Amino acid sequence: MGCAPSIHVSQSGVIYCRDSEESNSPRQTTSVSQGPAAPLHGLFVQTDAADAIPPSRASGPLGAIRVRRARAELGSGSSAGSAAPAATTCRGRRRHCCSSAEAETQTSYTSVKVLLIFAKEDSQSDGFWWACDRAGYRCNIARTPESALECFLDKHHEIIVIDHRQTRSFDAESVCRSIRATNPSEHTVILAVVSQASDDHEEASVLPLLHAGFNRRFMENSSIIACYNELIQIEHGEVRSQFKLRACNSVFTALDHCHEAIEITSDDHVIQYVNPAFERMMGYHKGELLGKELADLPKSDKNRADLLDTINTCIKKGKEWQGVYYARRKSGDSIQQHVKITPVIGQGGKIRHFVSLKKLCCTTDNNKQIHKIHRDSGDNSQTEPHSFRYKNRRKESIDVKSISSRGSDAPSLQNRRYPSMARIHSMTIEAPITKVINIINAAQENSPVTVAEALDRVLEILRTTELYSPQLGTKDEDPHTSDLVGGLMTDGLRRLSGNEYVFTKNVHQSHSHLAMPITINDVPPSIAQLLDNEESWDFNIFELEAVTHKRPLVYLGLKVFSRFGVCEFLNCSETTLRAWLQVIEANYHSSNAYHNSTHAADVLHATAFFLGKERVKGSLDQMDEVAALIAATVHDVDHPGRTNSFLCNAGSELAVLYNDTAVLESHHTALAFQLTVKDTKCNIFKNIDRNHYRTLRQAIIDMVLATEMTKHFEHVNKFVNSINKPMAAETEGSDCECNSTGKNFPENQILIKRMMIKCADVANPCRPLDLCIEWAGRISEEYFAQTDEEKRQGLPVVMPVFDRNTCSIPKSQISFIDYFITDMFDAWDAFAHLPALMQHLADNYKHWKTLDDLKCKSLRLPSES
């Protein structure tokens, strides 16, 4: 930048020449060290003079740099005329702003640092200088013993080259000894440059140099390539070995803190190292093991006879071995270990050491010993994660013992599998069910035989996939319950080729029989009068169905959505909402006995009722409320009046499209969004931002999918365990129902919304008796129609009891209430407090029981008829 440099002279005589604008950067520092009572010279400054560089070195790729490197002498001292050679330079990597002084080789791409100690600059020092530049080493030059020692203590060079040819300026061996007296020199290679021996003189011994602390001798040769070769050999030999030695302390610190037991032996199996984890595992002290042969230690008699031969055959070939091995502790107890033995190959391809990594594994025979190891060692921390210690109990874990029992070819398979196994068993994330299994495994070990056998049965159940689905007995025990489960909780029994059920999806846009209201205020008086009671649980949806000519969803939807401020939340007009409700209702099949828009309106009414309960309202925000109301409205749109099992057995288009999984529920949500967004006139989402839309959409989808019955017991059990039980624990001993629970956590809000729409979807048994009876007749008629069609098409009959000629509707209602309704509404009532519903449920159950006791297949008692 054309700025003047600042110069600072230290007490030791080192001159620091620093650019004033970049004074904080150590790379822009040039230091020139001076010996006592000696004038300064040797600061490298860019100049036109190049007399110090031989012409041959000024050519080639580095020629331009070399020419710029010339000496300029600086006078210093008490008198103006005094001058003597003395100074050194420690070079930085960049050119300097102060007179363009260069202080280090221009390329430095390794961590190797070299110090050249030459009293004066000559062709030999130049040779090493440019050799360092070529090799990418960082190089410093010192002219005096004092400046050399100071520079070394500052930089900690890996290689030092000392000029041993001259004895007048300094004693090279004394300089070497002074450097060796410092701690950093422990890992430094020192090279002596000696003069060529004359023909009439015998070559001198290297012993004096070695005794002085030198590592190598270099016969004077100013060729750059000769110097380069020497430095490269040193780096690839001694320097790299020293790098490894420097890391030894860190490596052994890591081994000492490692949880796995580690044992290192020589190639002839003499123990050379064990870590503290090994001492704890085996009960020995390190001093009792080091220097001993493995063959001298006691062996367990639980290993098969040829196992040691198999292991030795494998590792002697330079291959890793891993498997299960029984070892004997100092106390005489046998413990089972997972062992991995790795040969360490040295120079020449010869095996130098064996490293054994040992982990405890739990079985019923030895886990007591494992517990004893922890107790004896006083180590309260777990040396193994539970997922590893008990993995042999998992049915699908790899059986390492069976692998190890194979022949000598097994190690190749083991070597391929071990990294994956190690990653799996060192995972820090575990599924809750895995933790439960591990806890049971741990408890099983010290339990009586009868308890252990019972826990084995528990583990078998936990390893199944259907954890939340009750297991039924034979069909003969309760055919109604069994058929309901088969029809509602499976996606199909079997496939019959050639029988395909395809229902047409006529996407309607509007009805013309009844003038639709423009707003809620335009509703006809007869309908408005009925809607005045819509907030009551006893609201009669069938009366609304009759007065609206089977289109109750639009009218009830306008009223309910207005009460919850849905239009304001979505920023849409009532006209858009009305158009949307019309489109959705038009795509419900009025020909279905049960799954029609009246059922959708009934579920919407129940959802709105639940949202008005204090505890539900306090757990959800407005977005949750809006999502719940929309989900209730669309949850059965385009329902064909047939179950998922029927569609799967018939090979319907929808079953193929959705892979026989949640077929109808997936179709309901997909079609609802398709109908909504395809026409801006009915797109209620068009004015909300993308993030709100995505959140709302996900909540709607999740709630509609929750109505699929295959996950019924999973949803109920999760609600009980995550909502009911914590709430009961917190409210125990308190009359306040508003104390804090985890119900406002997002994951618990999801459970509440799922439970709410599930209860709304099957709330028929909790309605007043007249409504309950009507719904029972409608769902039975739909099932009768399905059975009729299954028989006509030769499909499997999913629910044989729903034969219109033989079915007992009271008995089917009792089974449905017993199996699906009671527990779910008990849990929902405990949260939302619904005494009226629970009373209706009790009364209706009593009604159906009475009919069943009388062997009556009708829906009403003779007196009621």
N, C-alpha and C positions, 0 to 999 in steps of 0.2 A: 504494500500500500504506500511505499515511499516513506514510512515512518521511521524514526530513529529508534534503535533498540536500547533497552535498559540493561545495564551491566551491574552485577553484584558479585563481590568477592567474599567467599566464605573464609572462616578462620583457618581452614586447612589448605587454603590456597587454590580452591576450585573457583574458576570464573564461570558464572552463569550468564549467558548471553540470551536475552529473551525479548521477543517482539512485544512492544508496549501494548498493542491491541489484543494480543492473544496470550497474555501472561499466565492465564490459568490452564493452558494446555501443555502437559509435559512433553508432548511430541514436538513442540517447537522450541525445545531447550537444547542449547549446545553448551557443553561444559568443557572447560579446559583446565586440567589440573597441573599444578606446579609443585616441584620439589622445593625443599628449603634452600634458600640463598641462591636460587637459580632464576634467570630471566625467562620470560615467557616467549614461546614461539610455537609454531605448528598448528595454529588455528586455520582450518581449511576454508578458504574464501574463493568464490568464483572469480577468476582472473584470466587474462589473456595469456599469462605465462604458463607454459606447460613443460618446462625444462626438466621437471622431476619425473615425468612419465616417459618411459621409453617409447619411441615411435611405434614399435610393434604393438604396444598395448593401447595406442590411441586409435586403432582401427578396429573394425568389426562392429557388432550390434551395440556393445557397451562403450564404443569409442567416444561418443559425444559426452557421456557421463564422465569417462576417465579424463578426458582433456580438461573438463571443468574442475577436476580435483587437482589443484596445485597448491603448493605451500606459499604462505605469505608470513613473513616473520614479523612478530610484534615485539618492539623493544620495551623492556620494563626493568626497573631496578632503581637504586639510589642515584646512579649516575647515568647520564644520557647515553654514554657510549658502551656500557656494559651489556654483553649479550653472550648467552651460552645455551646450548641445546638442553631442554628439560621437559617441555610440556607434553600433555596427552590430550586426546579428544575422545569424548563419549558421544557417539553419533545418534541423532534423532532421525526419523524416517523421512522427514520432509525437508525441502529446501527452505532456507530461512529468509525472512524479510531483511535482516540486517546484512547487507552486502552479499546477499544470497549465499550465506555460509551453509555448507552441507554437513550434516552431523551423523548420518547413518546410511547404510546401504539402502538403495532405492526400492528393492523388493524384499519383503519380509513376510513370508507366508507360513512359517513354522514357529514353534515356541522355543526353538533352540537359540541360546544366546552364547556368543563367543567373545572372549576378551583377549586381545593381542597386547603383549607386553614387550615392546621394542624400544630401546633407548633412542634410536633414530630411525627415520623412515628410509627404507631401501627397497630393492626389488623383491626381497623375501617378504617383508611386511605387506608390500603391495600385492604380492601373489596371494597371501592369505586373505587380504581385504577383499579382493575381487572374487576369490573362491567363495567367501561368505555371501557376497552379493549374488553370485550365481546359484548357490544352494538355498537362498532365501533366509539366511540366518541374520539375526540382529547382531551387529558387531560393534564393539567399543575398542579404542586404542588407548593404552596408558604408556607414559614415557618414564615414569619413576616408580620405585617400589611403593612409596607412600600413596601416590595417586592410584596405582593399581589396586592396592588393598582397599582403599576407600570406594573405588568404583565397583569392585567385586562384592563388598558388603552391601552395596546399594542395589546391585542388579542380580546377584546370585547366578552367575553364568554356569552353563552346563559344560563348556569347553574353555580351557585357558591355554593359550600358546605363548610360551616364554622363550625369548631369544637367549640361547645358551652359548652363542658363538662369541659374544663380547664379554670380557671380564672387567674392563675398565669402568664402564658406566654403573653396573650393579652386579651383584652376585646372584645368578639365576637360581642356584640351589637354595640360597637364603630366602629369596622371594617365594619360592615354592613352599618352604617350611612355614613361612609366616602365614601364607594362605591356608595351608593344611591345619594350622593351629585354630582356625575359626570353625564354628559349627556348620555353616552352609557348605563348606568344602567336602562334606562327607559324600555327596553325590556328584562331585565335579571330576571331570577327566582333565588332567594337566599334561600337556604335550611339550617336550623339550626339543627345540630346533638346534641341532648341533652341526658343526662344520664337517665337510667331507674329509675323510681321512686321506692323507697323501699315500702314494704308492709305497713309499719306504717306511711307513708307520703302520704298526698293527692296530686293528680296529679296537677302540676302547670298550670295556665292559659296561653293560647297562646297570649293573648293581648299584653304583653310587647314585645314579639317577632314581632308581626305585627306592633306595633308602631315603632320599631327600623328599620323596613324595610324588615324583612323576609317575605317570601311568604308561606313557609311550615315548618313543624317541623318533624324531623325524630328521633324516639327513637333509641338509641344506639343498633346496631345489625351488627356484623362484617360478617355475612353471605353474600357471594358474590351474591347469588340469591336475597336476600332481598334488597341489595343495587341496584342490576340490575333492579328489579321490580320498585323500587322507581324512578329511573332515567327514565325508559321507560314511566311510567305514566306521569312524568313531561313533557317529550318530546311530547307525544301525546295529552297533554292537553294545559298547558300554553305556551310551547315553540312554538308549531305550530300556536297557536292563535297569538302569538307575531310576528311570521313571516308574517302573513297576515296583522297585523297592520302596520308593517314596510313598506309594499307595498302600503298602503293607499294613501300616498302623490302622488306616481307615478300614481296610478289609477285615482285619482281625476284630476291630471294634464292632463291625456289622455282624460278624460271626458270633461274637459273644452275646449280642442282643437278639439273635435269631431264635424264634420259638421252636424251630425244628432241631432235632439232634443231629449234629454233624461230626463225622469222624474222618480223619485223613490218615491214610497209611502209606508206607513206601511200597515200591513195586513187589517187595517180598513180604508184604503184610505186617510190617512193624508199625505200631501206632505212633504217629508223630504229632497229632493234635486232636483234641476233643473240645467241644464248646460247653458252656455251662448247662445248656439244655440236655446234652448227652449225659453229663454228670448226674443231673436230676433224674433222668429217665432210668439210667442203669444203676444208680446208687453208689457209683465209684467216685473217688476224688481223682482229679487229673493226674496227680503225682503217682497214683497207683497204676496208671495205664500207659503213660508215655514210655516208649522204648520197649514195650512188651509186644510179642507176636500174638496175633489174633488166635493162633492155635493153642496158646497157653491159657486162654480164658475159658471158663466153664461154658459148655454148650447145653442147649435145651434138647431134650429127647423127643420133643413134639414134631420136629421137622422130619420129613421123609428122608430116607437114608442117602439118596442120590442128589439131594438139593444142593449141597455145597459143591459137589463136582459140577453140577449144571451151572452154578453161578461162576465158578472159576473158569470153566471152559469158555463161557461167554465173555467175561471181562478180560481174559488173557488175549482175546482176539481184538481188543480195543473197542468192544461194543458195550453200550450201557446195558445194565440189567435192572429190572424193577419188578417187584412182586412182594409176596407176604413171607415173612421170616419170623420164627420164634427165637427170642433171645433170652438168656438167663441173667437176671439181675444179681447183684452182689449178695442179696439176701437169699438167693436160691429160687425165687419165684420166676416163672416163665411168663413173658409178655409177648403179645403178637404185634409185629411192626409192619408197616408198609415201608419198604426199603428201595432206594434207588442208588445204584453204585455206578459212578462215572469214572472211567480211566482218564488220566491226565497224560497227554502225549508230550514228551520233551523233544529236544533236538535230535535229529536223526531218526525220528519216528518211533523212538523207544518209549514204552510206558514208564513213567517216573513215579506216579502216585495214583492212589485210588481215593476218590471222595465219596463218602456214603452219607446220603440224606435219609433220616429215619423219622417216621411219624407213627404215633400210637394209633392203633385201630381197636375198636371196641367189639368184643363178642361176649357171649354169656360166660365164657370160661375165664376171661382175663380182665373184664372191666373193673372188678374189685381191686385187682392189682394196680390198675391205672389210677383209681381213686386213692390207693395207698401211696402211689408215687407223688401225687399232688400233696397229700398230707405230710409225707415224710420230708418232702423238699421244702415245705413251708411256703410254697408258691400258690397264692390265692388266685392268680390269674389263670385263665384257661390257656393251656398250651396248644389246644386244637379247637377250631370252630366246631360247633355241634354237628354241622352238616357233614364234616369229614369223619368225626369220631364214630358216628352211628350210621354211616352210609351203607354199611354192609347189610343193614336190615331192610333197606328199601328194595322193593321187588325189581325195579328197573335199573338199579345201579350196576356198574360193571363189576363182575366177580373177579377181583384181582387174584384171588387165590387160585381159581381155576386156570387163569392165564399162566400163572407162575408154575403150575404143575405140568405144563406142556414140555415138549422136548427142547433141544438146544436151538431150534429154529424160532422159538417163541419170542426171543428178545426183539426181533425186528418188528413184530406186531406191537409188542409192549412199547417200544420206542416211539412208534407212531401215535399210540393212544395216550401216552403219559402227559404230554403238554395239555391236551384237552381236559384230561381228568384233573390235572393240577389247577387249571383255570376254573373248572366247575367247582371244585371243593375249596377254592380260596375266595370264592365270590363273597362280597360283603353284603349283598342283597339276598334275602331269603323270603320266600312266600310265607305268609302266616301259617298255612297248613303244614309247611316243612318244619317250622318251629314247634308246632303242636306235636308232630310225630316224634321229633327229637326229645321233647319233654317226656312223652310217654315211654320212649325207649329208655331214657335215663331212670324213670321211676320203676320200670319193669325189672331192672337188674337186681334190685334189692327186695323184690316182692316175693311173697309165697307163691308156690306153683299154681294154685288156683287163680290167684290174681294175675299172675303173668300170662296164663292161658286166656283169661278174659281180655287182657290188654292186647293180646295177639289178635283176637277177634275185632277189637276196636280198630287196630291198625289196618286190618283187611278192609273194614268199612271205609276208613278214611282214604284209602288208596283208590276207591272207586270214583267214578266221575259224577254219579248221580247222588251227591251228598244230601241234597235237600228234598229228594223225591221219596215219599214213603214206599216201602215195599209191601205189596199186597200178597195175600195168600192165593189159593186157587179160586177160579171163577165160581166154583160151586158155593163158596162161602158167602159171597155177596156179588151176584152178577150185575146188579145195578151200579154199584160203586166201580167194579172192574170195567164195565162198559163205558162209564163216564170218563174214567181215567184214560182208557184206550182212545176214546174219541176226542178228548180235550187236551191230553198231555203227550200225544205222540204225533209225529209228522208222517205217519203212514206205516202200515203193517208189512205189505209186500207189494211188488209190482206185478201187474198182469199185462203182457204185451197185447197190443191190438185194441185195448179199451182206453180211449182217450176222452176225457171230459173237458169240453171247452165251452165256457160261457161267454156270451157276447157282452162287450162293454160298450153300451151306447151312452156316449157322453152328451148329456142334455145340458141345455143352457137355461131354459126357463119353462114355467108352466103357464097355461093360459086360462085355466078354469077360474081362478080367483085373482082378483086385482091385488097386486102386491102393494103394501104401503110404501110411500116414499120415505117417511120417517116413522118413528115409534108413535108419534102423536096422531098419525093417520090410521092407526089400527082400528078396525071396526069395533063398535061398543061391546058386542057380545064376546069378542076375543079379549078386549081390554079388561072386561070384568073378570074373566077367568085369570088373566095374568096378574091381577091385583094380589092374588094369593100365591104367587110363584116362589116367594121366600119361605113358605111353609114346607116342611118335609112331607106333609100329607097332600100336597098339590096333586091333582088328578090329571095326569098327562093324557089319559085316554079321552077325556072330555075335550081337551085342546085338540087332539087328533081329529075328533069328529067335527068340531066347529070349523077347523081349518082345512077340511077335506084332505086329510092325511099329509098336511104340510105344517106340522107344528114347529119344525126346527127354525124356520125363518122368524116367526113371531116371538118364540121364546128367546131365540138368539138375540134379536134386537133389544128385547127388554133386559136380559141378563148382561149383555155386553155394554149397554148404556149404564147400568148400575155400577159396573166395575171400571168405567172410564176407558174402555178399550180403544175407542176411536181417538180419544185424546192422546193416549200412549202411542198409538201407531201413526198419529198425525194423518188420519184418513177421514173422509167424510162419511156420514151415515148412508149416503147413497152408494158409496163403494162397498161398505159393509153389507148393505142389503143385497147388492148384486152378488157378492161373494157367498152369502148364506143361501141365496137362490141356486147358485151353481152347485154348491156342495149338496144341498138337499135333493136337487134333481138327479144326482148320481147315486143316491140311495135307492134300492129296489123296493118299491111299494108292494111288489108281489111277494116279497119274503114275509113269512108269518111273524118273525121275530126281528131279524136284523134289517130294520128299515129306519127311516128318519125319525119315527116315534121313539125307537130305542135310543138313537143318538140324542134326541131332545131330553129323554129321561136321564141319560148319563150326564148331559150338560147341566140339568137341574141339580142332580146330586153333587156334582163337582162344585157348583156355585154355593150350594148349601154348606159343604165342607169348608170352602174358603171363607165362609162367614164365621166359623168357629174361632174363638179367641186364640187358642193355642196355635192353630194352623195359620191364622192371620199374622201372628207374631213371629212365625218361623220363615215366612216367605215374603219376597218383595213383589212389586207390581209386575215385573217381567215374569216372575214365576206364575202369578195369577193369570196373566194374559196367555201365557203358554199353555196353562192347564185348561183354560176355557176353549182355546182353539183345538187342542188335542182331543178334548171330549167331543167337540163338534164333528171332527173328521175321523174319529178313531175306527169307524167301520164303513167308511164310504166305499161304495161299489162292492159290498159284501154279496157273494153269490148265494147265500143261504146254505152253504155246505162247509164242513169243517176242513181244517188243514189236512187231516188224515185222508179224507175223501179225495181232495185234490191231488195229493201225492200218489195215492193208489190209482187214480184215473190218469195219471201222467199229463195233467193239465198244463197249459202254456205257462201259467203263473208258477206252478211247482217247478217246472224246468228252469224258468227265469231266475227264481230265487233259491235254487239248489235244495229244495225240500226243507228249507229252514225258515221258520217264521214267515211262511208264504203270504198269508192274508195281511198280517200286520205290516209287513214290508210294502205290500201293494197299496194299502190304505194311505200310508204316509207319502209314498212316491206320487200317487195319483193326486192327492190333495195339493201338493206343491205344484204339480204340473198344471192343474186347473186354476190355481191361484195366479201364477206368474205369466200364463200365456195370454191373458187379456188385461190390459191396463185398467179397464172399467171395473174389474173385480179384484184387482191386486191390492190387497190390504197392506202389503209390505212395501209398496213402492216409495214411500216417503221416509223410511227409516234408514239409518246409515248401515254400512256393510257389517260392521262389528256387532251391532245390536241384532241385525237380521241373522247372522250366523249363530249367535248365542240363543236367540229365540227358536230358530229352526232346530238346533240340536236338542233343546229341551222338549220340543213337540215330538220329535222323532223318538226320543228316549221314553217318553210317557206312553206313546202309542205301542211301541214294542213291548212295554211292560205288561200290556193286556194279554200277551200271548201266554197261554196256560202252562207251557212246558217249564217255565221258570217261576211258576207260582210259589212254590215252597221256598225257593231261594230268596225271592223278594220278601216274603213274610218273615223268614228267619233273620235276614239281615236287619229288617226293621225292628224286630224284637230285641236283637242283641245290641244294635247301635243306638236305638232311640228309647225303647221302653225301659230296658234294664238300667241304663245310666240315669234316666229321668227318675225312676223309682228310687235309686240309691241316693240321689240328690235331694229329693223331696221327703225322704224318710225323716220323721220327726219334725217336719215343718208344715204349717198350714198354708203356706204361700205357694201358689202354683206358678209364680212368675220368676222363680229363681233361675239362675243361668244354667243352661245345659249346652251340649254340643250341637243342638238341633239347628243352629244357624250356620254351622259349617257347610260349605258347598256340597260335600259328599253326603251329609245328612239331609240337606234340602232335597237332593235328588231322591233319596230313599222315601222322604215324605211325599213328594209328588207322585212317585210310582205307586205307593200304597194308596194314595188318595184316588187316583184314576182307576186302580184295580177294584177298590171298594165301590166306586161309583158304577163301574161296569157290571158288577154282579150284585147290586143292592136289592134286587127284586124280593128276596126272602125277608128283607127288613122293611118293606113298604107295608102300608095298611093291608089287611087281609084281602079285600076285594081286588086291589091292584096286584098283590102277590099271586092270587089265583089266576088272574088274567095273563100275567107274564108266564106262569107255569104252563098254561094251556098253549100259549104261542110258541114257546121254545120246544115243547113236546111235539107240536105239529110240524115244526121245521125238521126235527130229528126223524119224525115218522116219514116225511117226504124224502129225506136222504136215504133211509133204509129201503124205501120203495125203489128208489132209483138204483141203489147198489144191487138190489136183486134183479132188476130189469137188465142192467148192463153186465151182470156176472162179476161184479167187483166184490172184494172182501167186504163183509158187513162189519163195519167198525163197532157199532153199538147194537148188538142183536136184541137187547131188552126193549129198544125203542121200535117195537113192532106194534103198529096201531091196533092189531087184533088181540094182543096179549099184554101190552105194557100196563104196569101199575104206576100212574103218575105220582100218587102220594109216596110210594116207595122210592121212586127216583128223586123226589124232592128231599126226602129224608137223607138219602145217601149224599146228595149234593151239599146239603147243609152240614152234615157231619164231617164230610171230607174236606170241603173247601171253605165254607163260610164261617163256621163258629170261631175257629182259632184266629182267622184273619180279622174279623170284626171285634173280637175281644182285644186284640192288639191295637186296632184303630181306635176303639172306644177308650182304651187306657190313655191314649194320646189326645184325642180330640174331644172326649167327653160327650157321648151320644146316648143318653138314657132312653130317649123316645125310640130310637132305632132298635136298641137292644130289647126293649119291651115288645116291639112288633115282631122281632125275630123269635122271641120265646113263644109268643102267642101263635105265630104261624107254624112253628115246629109242632106245637101241641095239636094244631088243627090237622096237620098231615099225619101225625102219629095216630090220632083218633080214627082217621079214615083207613089207615093201614091196619089198625087193630080190627076194624070192621070188615076187612078184606074188600073194601070199596075201591074200585078203580076210577071212579069219577072224581071231579075236583071239589065237590061240595057234599056236605051231609044231606041226607034226604030232607031234614027239617029246613035246611037253608035253601034247598031248591024250591 
